[in-house]
Amino acid sequence: MPEMIEFELNGVLQRVDEDPTTPLLWILRDTLGLTGTKFGCAQGLCGACTVSLDGVTLRSCQLPLSAAQGKAVTTIEGLPSEDPLLRAWTETNVIQCGYCQPGQIMSARSLLDTHPQPSDEQIDVAMQGNICRCGTYPRIRQAIHHAAQIRLEQAETKGEDS
């Protein structure tokens, strides 16, 4: 039975009258038209559908719409264009086919939020649930280090401006 579910999506309040057991992935893609979050395995194993729910990265293919009730969902479309990860991904030339990259970036963002200067081991552990069929793992690791450096430089610049 459809049910009205309210949640914040990329900073905008959404009201969706859908079956609360529907995976959030399908609500994002089919109902709301945000196709940056990708369908991969439908089992929460590949990471292509990774989104942030109240700051925690989760697999939207396994997350029922009801779990978003009253919470904040962030997708790849919700990242600001000046986000250090987006810049680092481009400057490091990570993307090959690009299919997994939204999920990779969302997982990397969560990592940098908890570990601003992560080690290679921390990166490997945080990213292990995201599969890249093109094998861009070394460039992903490099981009995460680069984004961490950009964030550090931005923080230092803001400190100088104060």
Residue pairs with C-beta under 8 A, 6 or more apart in sequence:
1 19
2 17
2 18
2 19
3 17
3 18
3 19
3 20
3 66
4 15
4 16
4 17
5 15
5 16
5 17
5 18
5 20
5 65
5 66
5 68
5 69
6 13
6 14
6 15
6 16
6 69
6 70
7 13
7 14
7 16
7 68
7 69
7 70
7 71
7 72
7 73
8 14
8 71
8 72
8 73
9 28
9 32
9 34
9 73
9 74
9 75
9 78
10 34
10 73
10 74
10 75
10 77
10 78
11 78
14 32
16 27
16 31
16 32
16 65
18 27
18 31
18 65
19 65
20 64
20 65
20 66
20 69
21 64
21 65
21 66
22 64
22 65
23 60
23 61
23 62
23 63
23 64
23 65
24 51
24 60
24 63
24 64
24 65
24 67
24 68
24 73
25 37
25 39
25 49
25 60
25 61
25 63
27 65
27 68
28 34
28 37
28 51
28 60
28 73
28 75
29 35
29 37
29 39
34 75
34 77
36 75
36 76
36 77
36 102
37 48
37 49
37 50
37 51
37 60
37 75
37 76
37 102
37 103
38 48
38 49
38 99
38 100
38 102
38 103
39 48
39 49
39 61
40 46
40 47
40 48
40 49
40 61
40 99
40 100
40 103
40 131
41 48
41 61
42 61
43 61
43 62
44 59
44 61
44 62
45 129
45 131
46 100
46 103
46 130
46 131
47 59
47 100
47 103
47 104
47 107
47 129
47 130
47 131
48 99
48 100
48 102
48 103
48 130
48 131
49 59
49 60
49 61
49 103
50 57
50 58
50 59
50 60
50 102
50 103
50 104
50 106
50 107
50 130
51 57
51 58
51 60
51 63
51 73
51 74
51 75
51 106
52 58
52 72
52 73
52 74
52 75
52 106
52 109
52 110
53 63
53 67
53 68
53 71
53 72
53 73
54 71
54 72
55 72
55 110
55 113
56 110
57 106
57 107
57 109
57 110
74 106
75 102
75 106
76 102
76 105
76 106
79 85
79 86
79 105
79 109
83 109
84 112
84 147
84 148
84 150
84 151
84 154
85 105
85 108
85 109
85 112
85 143
85 144
85 147
86 105
87 147
87 150
88 143
88 144
88 146
88 147
88 150
89 95
89 101
89 105
89 143
89 147
91 143
91 146
92 139
92 142
92 143
92 146
93 139
94 101
94 104
94 136
94 139
94 140
94 142
94 143
95 101
95 136
96 134
96 136
97 133
97 134
99 133
100 130
100 131
100 132
100 133
100 134
103 130
104 127
104 130
104 132
104 140
107 126
107 127
107 129
107 130
108 126
108 127
108 140
108 143
108 144
108 147
110 126
111 118
111 122
111 123
111 126
111 127
111 144
112 118
112 144
112 147
112 148
112 151
115 122
115 126
116 148
116 151
116 152
117 148
117 152
118 126
118 144
118 145
118 148
120 141
123 140
123 141
123 144
123 145
124 141
127 137
127 140
127 141
127 144
132 140
